[in-house]
Amino acid sequence: MASHVAGPEIERLVQLLARLPGLGPRSARRAALHLIKKRDELLGPLSEAMRIAHERIVTCSTCGNIDTSDPCTICRDPRRDPGLLVIVETVADLWALERAGLLSARYHVLGGVLSPLDGVGPDDLNIAGLLDRLREGNVREAILAVNATVDGQTTAHYIADLVSPLGVKTTVSPMACRRGELDYLDEGTLAAALERRTVF
């Protein structure tokens, strides 16, 4: 039976790090040791940044992005085209598109995709908020930038059917990402997908 090699505080740190995406038990131990070794340069500032983030981060009531203000930085930016709305599954997808710097648009985060097998239905996503925004009449094109999965495409078709009566041009830009996040795609792939978007 394996014995603990450190006190409960360090074990707790390792356990929490191991719950992060991409970090297994071994990577978490290495990360914990590095943080402890660089206690003043990394561990202290990181814990303070996390405390502040925990206190101040909110979900934007307009688009679903996360920020320290509501409306978020993107929704408040007057340089963005209010007529172009990019609909994404997650905040990670929004950040990936922003990193690529492809469009000066506004966004709407669904919060996932329809997935009957996982018990995720329309009421579990931010679809009602999307329709409210489209009914305001400022959007000329809604771009469905969803992952090229069965659930992603099902979600795109469901939303397109709801948007059609509103008279908003709806295009789909299926992103060939089967790992769940657009952040795995490079800027060229994202740009090509957006350029090849087709009208629903």
Helices and strands as residue ranges (DSSP letters): H 8-18, H 25-37, I 39-43, H 44-56, E 58-59, E 66-67, H 73-76, E 81-88, H 91-100, E 105-109, G 116-118, G 122-124, H 127-135, E 141-144, H 150-163, G 164-166, E 169-172, G 182-184, H 187-195, E 198-199
